[in-house]
């Protein structure tokens, strides 16, 4: 009943800075009040009905007591029973009636509970096609050769929007594949399919000639290191955030040497050491006590601590300033060494040295090759992207 009003309030609170800066507090307040009008009106009706029913119930209850004692007094006077027997009979009957009345009042709640339970059990009984709890599946070692062919995909919430329309990519072991293109063309969706957050409607993704659906899901993700644009850190220490990626189920101890080695590979060890509590520093909710570049480097360390065979970079530097970007990009370059890497990039300067650059447009791979090769294509998509970014950089200067 109050879901819409709650959504509006949550949106205003979560975007407090934006709401305040543009001065639309009154707009949200009016929307909130408008969303409450129908629930309040329905609530008043329900309260009035409930009050009337409660009054009638209490009246009938007291009337029943009165009638019972009046009739009982006649029985006692005429010798049909004595007073203790009268009280036993009246108390038993009245309390039994009260309990039956209370039970009948819950009848509507019972029906609602049945409907809710049906939905819950239907959800619990539903088998997911992507279930990380399953112990079955291929667990062989992964070297890193990656190939996807004919990928077609639509998000379940937007089935009419074709995100990928037959995209095909391939990258050899130890090489770097860069996915570039306009926003919304399907680059990040490709990363999501590689992580098996979703399965494609059509097409196949193979790692080392094995279809990824045949791999044990935990084993697959153990060998994939993901660094996203806005990494989410836990409200725990830096040590815990880095070690969180490790699998403790086999009893292997997590040593400080392992964590520090990952932090050094991510160019994070130096700034962590300068913090007052070092690796025991609590980063706050979603890492709010760290800068954007520091959060990103901790996320890279978290991705590297397992020594994954494939590194997935989803616009890992696009939200950083120039100085932080250079530091993080250096960490990413080191992390990509001897690993298969798939990088989604907005700034083309960060991927010009990639072994393969694939240009994505409207869900398809329209160009593929090295930086120099793509620039030589007359009126090519990649050449136009480079030209546009150079123009934007010149205008900013």
KOLTORNU-701727 format. One record per residue: x negated, y, z of N, C-alpha, C in turn. Coordinates in steps of 0.1 Angstrom, whole numbers, plus 5000, padded with zeros to 4 digits. Last residue first. Example, Ala and Ser with C-alpha at 12.3 -4.5 7.8 and 13.67 -1.06 7.14 Angstrom:
BEGIN
487249785071486349895071487150005079
486849435078487749555078486849675078
END
This chain:
BEGIN
459452164765458152244767458452394764
461852084755461752104770460452184773
461352064728462352164733462152194748
459551854728459151984723460052094728
461251644737460051684745459551814741
463051634716463551664729462351714738
461351554695462051684694462451724708
460551304704459551404702460151544702
463051174703462451194716461351304715
463551184675464451254684463851274698
461451014666461551154662462451234671
462150774678460850844681460950984678
464550724665464550734679463250804684
463650714638464550814642464650834657
462150474639461550604636462350724640
464150294645463150324655462450454652
465750304622466350334635465250374645
464150464593464450344602465050394615
463450614571464750644578465150524587
461150364561461850494558463250504564
458950224584460250204577460950334574
456850294599456650304585457950274577
457450234625457350374621457250394606
457249964626458550024626458550164622
454449924626455249874615456549944615
453650044650453250104638454050054626
455049874669455250014669454850074655
456049564654455249644662455549794660
459549454652458149454648457349534658
462849494639461949424649460449424643
466149614637464749614634463949544644
468649534647468549584633467149604628
470449324665469049354664468849404649
473549444678472749364669471349414669
475149614693475149474697474349384687
474649864683475949814682475949664684
471249794680472349894676473649824675
468049764691469349714692470349834688
464849674680465849794680467249734680
462149544695463449514689464349624691
458749504693459849594697461049564688
456249304705457349304696458349414702
454149384722453849284711454949294700
453949724731454549594732454249514720
453049984731452049884730452649744731
455350134735454750144721453650034720
456650174758456750034752456050034738
456650424767456250324777456150184770
457650584747456150594750455750484759
460350574748459650484739458150484741
462350554775461250634770460350544761
464050334779464550454773463450544767
463849984776463150114778463950224772
463449664788464449754783463949894786
461349404783461449534789462549614781
460149094791461249154783461549294790
457248914791457949024796458949074786
455248654802456248694792457048804798
452048734815453448694817454248734805
449548844812449648704812451048654816
450749144826449549074821449748924823
452749274839453049204827451949124821
451449404860452349284863452649204851
450149604847449349504854450249374856
452349744839451449694829450549584835
453549814863454249724854453349664844
451649994873451949874880452649774872
451850194854450550124855450749994863
454450274859454150214846452850134847
454050394885454850274883454650194870
452450604878451950514888452750374886
454050744859452650694855452250584865
456350804874456450714862455050654858
455450984892455850854897455850754885
455051194873453951144882454251004886
457551244862456451204853455251144862
460151074881459551194875458251144868
462550804872461350864879460850994873
464350654858464850754868463750824876
462950484841463750594835464250694845
461550264848460950394851461750514846
462950034841462450044855461850184858
464849924823464650074824464050104838
464449634835465649704830465549854832
462349374829462349514833463449594826
461449064838462549134832462549274837
459048824833459348944839460349024831
458348484838459048584829459348704838
457148354859456648334846457148434836
456448504891457348454881456648444867
455348504918454548484906455448424895
456748594940456948454936456148414924
456048864940455548774951455748634948
457149024920455848954917455448854928
459449144931459549054919458348974917
458349284952459349174955459449084943
456849464937456149364946457149254949
458949604926458049534917457249424925
460049724949460849624941459949544931
457949884956458349774965459149674958
458150054934456949974936457149864945
460650184938460450104926459250014928
460150324962461150214961460950124949
458350504952457950404963458950284963
459750654934458650574930458250474939
461750764952462150684941460950594936
460650734986460850814974461250714963
462350605015461250605005461650684993
464650595029463550665036462250665027
466550445015466650595015465450665021
466950175009465550235008465550385008
469450105016469150105001467750174999
468950235047469950185038469550205023
465450195056466750255056467650195046
462950065058463150155047464450235047
460750045085462050015080462450115070
457449925084458250045083459650005077
455649725085456749715094457649835093
453549795069454449705063455649675072
453250105086452750015076453749925070
454050295104454250155108453850055097
453150525090452850505104452950355108
451650475057452850495066452550455080
449450395044449450525049450650555058
450150145034449150155044449050285051
451850215014452350145025451450155037
450150334995451150415002451750345014
448550094988447950224994448950305001
450349904979449649874991449050004997
451449934954452249984966451449974978
450849834929450349964933451050024945
451449564926452549664923452149804926
449349434936449649414922450649524917
449649494963448549554955448749544940
451949344969451949494970450849554962
450949084965452049134957452049284957
449049084986448549064972449649114962
450649115008449749225005449249214991
452048865008452748995007451849105002
449948685012450748675000451548804997
448948775036448048785024448848775012
450948715054450648855051449848875038
452848435043451648495050451548645045
455248215049455048345042453948425049
455047865047454947985054454748105045
457347635034456147705031456047835038
459847515036458947525048457647595046
461547515016460547405016459647415028
463047755019463647625022462647505023
462248005014461747945026462147805028
461248174986462148064990461547995002
461048534984460448404986461448294990
462248774984462348704972461748554973
461548885008462948835006463148754994
459148995010459248855012460548795010
459849265006458949194997459149044998
461449315029461949335015461149275005
459749255050460949165048461449185034
457849465047457449325046458649235043
459449685051458949665038458449525036
462349595071461049645070460549615055
465749695061464749615069463349665066
468049725044467749805056466849735066
466849635012467649605024467149705035
467149814981466349754991467249735004
467849794947468449794960467549734971
466650004921466449884929467149904943
467650114893467950154907467850034916
466649954872466450104872466650154886
465049644882466049734876465749874878
463249374877463049504882464049594875
462949024882463849134877463449264884
461448734872461248854881461948974875
462048394872462348524866462148634876
461848164886460748194876461048324868
464148164901462848164908461648204898
466048124882465848264887464548274895
465647844878465547944867465248084872
466147744903464847724897464647824886
468847804905467847864915466447854909
469947654884470047804884469047864893
468347414865468847444878468847594880
468947434829468047454841468847464854
470847434810470447304815469447314827
471247694803472247634811471947494816
469047744787468947794801470147734809
467747484767468847584769468947614784
464347474760465347414768466447524770
462147584748462947494740464047424748
461347774767460547654764461347544757
464547874769463247894775462447764774
467147994749466247884753464947944759
470448064745469248124750468348004755
472948084719472148004728470948084733
476448154710474948164709474248094720
479248304726478648224715477148254716
479548424751480648354745480148264734
476848374775477448434763478648354758
477348414810477048324799477648384786
475948624836477048584827476448484817
473648604849474748674856476048644849
471348494837472548414839473548474849
469248644830469348614844470548514847
470048684803468848604806468748564821
472248844807472448704801471248624804
471049074816472049004824472248864820
469549144793468849114805469849034815
471749204776470849094773470049054785
472749434789473549314788472649184785
470849614783470949564797471749444798
471449644755470149604760470149544774
473749734743473649594747472349554752
474249994738474149914726473949764730
474450184758475550114755475550014743
472150424744472950374755474150304751
470150314716471050404723471750344735
467050134720468250174713469050264722
464949844726465149994726466450014718
463049604742464449634737464749784738
460049444738460749564742462049584735
458149184749459249224740459949344746
454949064752455949154757456949194746
453648724759453848844751454848934757
453548484772452548584775452648714768
455048304747454548294760453448404762
456948504724456148394728455548414742
460348584719459048634723458248514728
463248674700462248574704460948634708
466748724695465448774699464548654701
469848824681468848724682467448784685
473348894683471948944686471048814687
476048894678475148804670473648844672
476849134693477549084681476549004672
477749244725476749174716477449114705
480149364731478949424735477749374726
483249444721482249354717480849414720
485949484740484749564737483649454734
488049334750488249394736486949464731
487549274776487449164766487549214752
486449394801486649464789486549364777
485949214822486849334825487149414812
484149034810485548994814486449104816
482349164782482549154797483949114800
481348964755482249074760482349054775
478948854731479448864745480348984747
476748644713478048724713478648724727
473748574699474448604711475648694708
471948434680473448454678474248484690
469548324702470048324689471548334688
466448364719467948374719468448394705
463648244736464348264723465848264725
460448234751461848274752462448304738
458048084769458448104756459948124756
457148014796457548144793457948174778
456847784811455647854806455947994802
458047614839458347704828457147784824
458547274850457747394850458047484837
461847144856460547134850459847274850
464447114864463547184873462047174869
467747104853466347084849465447174859
470346994875469747074865468247054864
471947024908471546954896470947044886
472847154930471447104930471047034917
474647454932474547324926473047274926
474747714939474647614950474447474945
475047884918473647864923473547754934
477047844890477047814905475647784910
478747924866477447974870477347954886
481347844864480447794854478947824858
483047764894482347864886481447794876
486147634901484747604899484147704889
488547714925488047744911486547714910
489247674951489147554943488647584929
489247944960488247844965488147724957
491448044945490148094943489048004948
493447884956493247874942491847934938
493247964983492847834979492647814964
494248234979492848204985492448064981
496748204969495748274961494348244966
497948064990497948004977496848074968
497848255010497048125011496948054998
499648445001498248475002497348355003
502048285002501548344989500048374990
502148225029502048125019501548175006
502348485040501148405043501048295033
504948555031503748625026502448555028
506348365046506448355031505248435025
505748455072505348315068505348305053
506948705072505448695073504948555069
509648635072509048705060507548695060
509848505097510048425085509448495072
509748625121508448605114508548535101
512248625130511648755126510348745119
512548365139513248405126512648535121
511048385163510548305152511248335138
512748545178511348595175510848515163
514948375180515048505173513748565169
513848165194514348145181514548275173
513348305218512248245210512648215196
515948365226514948475223513848425215
517048115230517548205220516648315216
515548035252515447955239515948035227
516348225270514948225266514748135253
519048145273518648275268517248285263
518947875282519647915270519148045264
517447905306517047815295517647845282
518948085321517548115317517148035305
521447945324521348075317519948105312
520647715338521247705325521147835317
519447825361518747735353519247735339
521647975372520448045367519547955358
523447765378523747865369522547935363
521947635398522247565385522647665374
521947835418520747785412520947715398
524847845423524147955417522747915411
526747555412526247645422525347745415
529847485394528347475396527947575407
532547495396532047405386530547385387
533847665415533147545419532647445409
534847905408535747795407535147655410
532648065411533748085420534747975420
530947965391530547945405531747965414
532448045368532147895370531747875385
532448315371533648245371533448105374
529748365368530348395381531648335382
529348295341528748215351529448245365
530648505328531248375327530648285338
528748705336530248715339530948585338
526348615326526548625341528048635344
526948615299526548495305526748495320
527448885294528448795292528148665299
524848995300526049035307527148935306
523148865281522948845296524148875304
524348965258524348815261524148785275
523649235260525049195260525249045264
520949215258521549255270522949225271
520849125231520149045242520749085255
522149315217522749185217522149105228
520349525221521749535226522349405227
518049435209518049455223519449465229
518949425182518449305189518549315204
519549685177520649585177520249465184
516949795179517949835188519149735189
515649655158515149635172516249675182
517049765137517149615140516649585154
516250025139517649995140517849845144
513449995135513950055147515450015150
513349895109512749815121513349865134
514350105095515049975095514649895107
512450295101513850325105514550185105
510150185090510150215105511650235109
510750175063510550045071510650065086
510950445058512150355056511950225064
508350525064509450575072510650495070
506950375044506750345058507850405067
507850495021508150355023507950325038
506650745025508050735024508550595026
503950675027504550735038506050725038
503550565000503350485012504050545025
504150814985504950694984504750594996
502050984995503451024996504350894995
499350934992499950885004501450915005
498651054968498550904969499250844981
498751314976499751264966499751114967
496551324993497851354998498951294989
494551284974494651194985496051204991
494851494957495051364952495251264963
494251704975495551694969495851554963
491551634980492551634991493951634986
490351664955490451534961491451524973
490751944953491251854943491451714949
489252044975490752054975491351964965
486651974966487151914978488751924978
485152074945486452004942487051934954
482552194941483652264948485052204945
480252094932481152154922482452204928
479152014956478352114948479252174937
480951834967480651954974480052064965
480751624949482051684952481851814958
478051564950478651604938479951684940
477751474977476951584972477551644959
479651264979479851384987479051504981
480451014969479851124960479951254966
481550874990480350824983479650924974
483751034995482651025005481350974998
485351014972484851144977483751134986
485750734971485050804960484550934965
487150694995485850634993485050704983
489550834989488750875000487250824999
490450684967490150824965489250874976
490850434979489850444968489450594966
492850494997491550455002490450464992
494950544980494450654988493050624994
495250294969494850404960494250514968
495950134992494750104984494250224976
498150125008497250245009495950225001
499249885000500050005000499150135000
END
